[in-house]
Amino acid sequence: MDFEFSSEQEMLRESVRAFLAAKFPLSEVRRGYGQPGPDRAAWDGLVDLGVVGLLVAEEHGGAGMGLVDAAVVLEELGRAVCPAPYASSAIGAVALADHELLATLATGSTIGTTAIYESGARYRFECPSTRATRAGDAWRLDGEKVHVADAESATVVLVTARDEDGALGVFATGDFTTEPTPTVDGSRRQGRVVLSGSDARRVETPGAVEVAVARAVDCLGVAATVDGVGAAQRALELAVDYAKEREQFGKPIGAFQAVQHLCADMLRTVELGRAAAYYACWALDDAPADEAHRASTLARAFAADAFPQLGGTAIQVFGGIGFTWEHDIHLYYKRLLTTAYALGTASEHLEELATLVVD
């Protein structure tokens, strides 16, 4: 296991960061903040960079790379608070797609997302109430899915449902309606997906359906964690820069030990979060399935607990100005806050981790 990024990964990072800085700065994020509907500008730029097909095999038109490589992109997207549906399509949808979908996902002509969770079931996906009924060679879907990331941007939704025999399946459909779900973070759009006799196609998942869906959930959870690492790193940088410039009692506030402690705590959180997230990415690429799940659960448990605290600490460093709409730090705080609830809370992940250790 190599703890250093390769030259290709560093070039990838520089390319994505340069694009976001030039074409999608925070002023653009603010312009569409909290607005309904897809924002194509950032997505089209990522398509032009060729990063939306990183995880797709070369035989399907992708780059055939791994989650560690995609994490480089994800960290930069979190750093820029970018609302592009990258994790939903390039990570989640790709994890469940078959050969019929992979080629269009790789080119970005199709934007995919996963519809896994249902109202009243928390983060459990094993027994959905959504039903799939055979209709000749096709299928019909009936049910509702909640907390569907980038639902309004997606052209294809990969839905988990039970068939007539009670077996879990994954179904691809473009026949759905969406209802936007308000969130604290206006750069992360969610929605409710309503399926009413929706035309669908059954997807041949790689391996057992339950295993494939569980892996997709782990990949999405780690993607949210890496995104949080990027947001946390940038929040730390903004806080440190402000502590160097803002003066009180004739000296920079960074000279006071209390502020230094806050910044040191944030640095510790960023480094621990980054180590956990990238190890989980490596495990999902190369480790056995049980270790990959354990690493993913551990990374999410840490991020869900520590990242919102880091955001609050950054606000403390800024003081009153940190609470205002005019300052950028609140964008990062909201991004980190929603990381805690994107795919499970800290207590739920710790309970899952305890179960894994006991077993």
C-alpha positions, 0 to 999 in steps of 0.5 A: 500500500502506497501512502503517496499520491502518484504523479497522475493523481496529482495531475488529476487533482490540479486539473479539477481544482483549476477547472473549479476555480476558473469556471465554478468559483463560490460565486457560482455556487452562491448563485444557484444555492438552494435553487431547485432543478439541475445545475449543468455547468459544473457537470458539463465541465467534469464531463469535459475533463473526462472524470465522470467515467473513472470507475467504468471499465475501459471496455465500456468506455471508461478509464478503468481506475479505482475509488482512490483516484475518484476520491481525488476528484471528490475531495476537490468537489468538497473543497469547492462546495460543488453541487455537481451530481458526481457521487450520485452518478459516477460512484453510486450509479456506476456501482450498480449499473450493468453494461447497458448503462455503463457506457452512457454513464462513462460519457456523462450523457446519462446522469444516474442516481440510486434510490435505495431508502424509504420513509420509516426504514431509516438507513436499512435497504434490505427489505424495501416496500417498493414493488416490481411487477413483471409486464411482459419483458419489462417491469413496472415499479410502484412505491416511493423512495426518499433522500434520493441525492440529485433526483432532479438532475438524474435521467436514470434512477437505479431503484431497489425493489422486491419482485413478485417472488419477494426477491430483492432486485435493482431496476433502472427507470427513467419514468419517475416524478420527483419532489424536492426535499429541503436540506440545510445545505443548498449545494446538496439537492435531495428529493423524493422519487415517486413511482407509479406503474413506472416502466423499468428494466431489471439490472443484472448486478455484479454478484448477488443483489444484496452484496452489490447494493451493500457495496454501493452504499459503502462506496457512497458513504465513503464518497460523502466522507471524502467530500467532507475531507475536502470541505474540512480542509478548506474550512481549516485554511480559511480559519487559519488565514483569518486568525493570522489577519484579524487583530484584537488587543493589538495582535492577531487573534492567532497569537492567543492560545485558545484560538491556536487550540481550536485550529490544532483541533481542526487540523487533527480532525482533517488528518484523521478523517483523510486517513480513514477515508482514503484507507476505506477507498483503498479497501473498497478497491483491493481488500476483502469485502468484510474489511472494505465494509469495516473500513467504510463504516469506521470512516463514516462513523468518524466523519459523521461525528467529527466533521460537524464539530470542525465546522462549528469550531471554524465558525468560532474562530471567525466569531460574529462574521462567521454567522453571516450570509456574506462570508463563505465559511457558512457554506462549508459548515453546512456541507460538513453538517449534512455529511453527518446525515448523508448516509447514516449517523455516527451512532448508527455506524458505531452500532454497525461497527460494534456488531462487526467486531463482536461477530 
